[in-house]
Amino acid sequence: MAASTAAPNGYAVAVEVEGVRYPSGRAADAALGFTYGTVQKRAHSDHWPTYRWLGATPGKRAVHDPED
């Protein structure tokens, strides 16, 4: 059974790995026994066509500057 694709926070993007959906790259890493970041790197690579994002990946996060 496929994992839920409901995002746990505002930045997580669901990912599909070999036909199985996960709510985030980190969740897929944990479920597959990979080190943190493996699924993210593979999903961004053309060399791993069975790893793909299921939504728009977020851009850089804004950094809070207390001076502003």
N, C-alpha and C positions, 0 to 999 in steps of 0.2 A: 504494500500500500504506500502511495506517495505521501511525503510529508506535507504539512500545511504550507502554503506560500504566503500566509499572512505575515507581514513585516512586524517584528517586535519593536521597532523604533522608526523614526522618520528617515533614516538613511539606508536601512537594509534593503537590498534588492534580491528578489528570488532568483535562483539559478537552477538550471537543469543539467544533470550529470548522467550521461548514458541513459536518458529517458526517465530518470527519477527526479522529481522536483523537490527542492529544499527552500526554506524561507530566506536563506542567506548563504553567502560563501562560507562563513564561519560555521554555520550549522552543518553544511555539507562536509567541511573538513572534519568536524567532530564525528559525524555519522560514518564517514569512510575511513577514519583512522589516520588522516593526513595531518601533517604539521600545519599550523596556522598560516594562511596565505596561499596554500597550494592551489586550491580551487580558483581563487581570484586570479592568480597568474595564468592558469590554464584557460579560464574563460575569456581572458583578454588576448590569448594567443591564437593565431591561425593554425597552429600545429595540433590543436586539440579540438576538432570540430564537434565532438560530442559533449563539450562543456560550453554552455551558453547562458548569458544573462536573459532573464525573462522580462526585463524592463530597462528603462534608461538608468545607466549607472550615474550616481551623483558626481557632481564636480567637486572641486576643492571646497572644503568647509571654511567658512569665514572665521577668522581669528578675532577674538574679542580683545580690543585694545582699551584699557581703562582710561587712557588719555582722551579718548573721543567722547 
